[in-house]
Amino acid sequence: MIKEKGGFGVEALVQRLKIIYSDNFKLDRFTEGDIYIAHLKINLLEHKAKMLAAR
């Protein structure tokens, strides 16, 4: 698998994820031939704990 650089839409998505989930997510993007693969992991437990602590 070869990691690919995305366009403006991907960068906008990453910025929105950072705003909402801070550093509690990981987004990997790859291509296999002509297939684009995006793998998104969000640590919702950590995000929830930070949101509750901020109250």
C-alpha positions in Angstrom: 0.0 0.0 0.0 1.2 3.5 -0.9 0.2 6.4 1.3 -1.3 9.2 -0.8 -1.6 12.9 -0.2 -5.2 14.1 -0.4 -6.7 17.3 -1.7 -8.5 20.2 -0.1 -11.5 18.0 1.0 -9.3 15.6 3.0 -7.5 18.5 4.7 -10.9 20.1 5.6 -12.0 16.8 7.0 -8.8 16.5 9.1 -9.3 20.0 10.4 -12.9 19.3 11.5 -11.9 16.0 13.2 -9.2 18.0 15.1 -11.7 20.6 16.2 -14.2 17.9 17.4 -11.9 15.1 18.7 -8.6 16.9 19.4 -6.0 14.2 19.3 -8.4 11.3 20.0 -8.6 10.1 16.4 -6.3 8.6 13.7 -7.0 8.8 10.0 -5.0 6.7 7.6 -5.4 7.0 3.8 -4.1 4.6 1.2 -4.6 3.5 -2.3 -4.5 0.0 -3.7 -4.4 0.2 -7.5 -7.4 2.4 -8.3 -9.1 1.9 -4.9 -9.0 4.6 -2.3 -9.0 3.4 1.3 -9.6 5.6 4.4 -9.4 4.1 7.9 -10.7 6.3 10.7 -10.3 5.4 14.4 -11.9 7.6 17.1 -11.2 7.0 20.8 -14.7 7.9 22.0 -14.0 6.9 25.6 -11.0 9.3 25.9 -13.1 12.0 24.1 -16.0 11.6 26.5 -13.7 11.7 29.5 -12.2 15.0 28.3 -15.6 16.5 27.6 -16.9 15.5 31.1 -13.7 17.0 32.7 -14.2 20.3 30.8 -17.6 20.8 32.4 
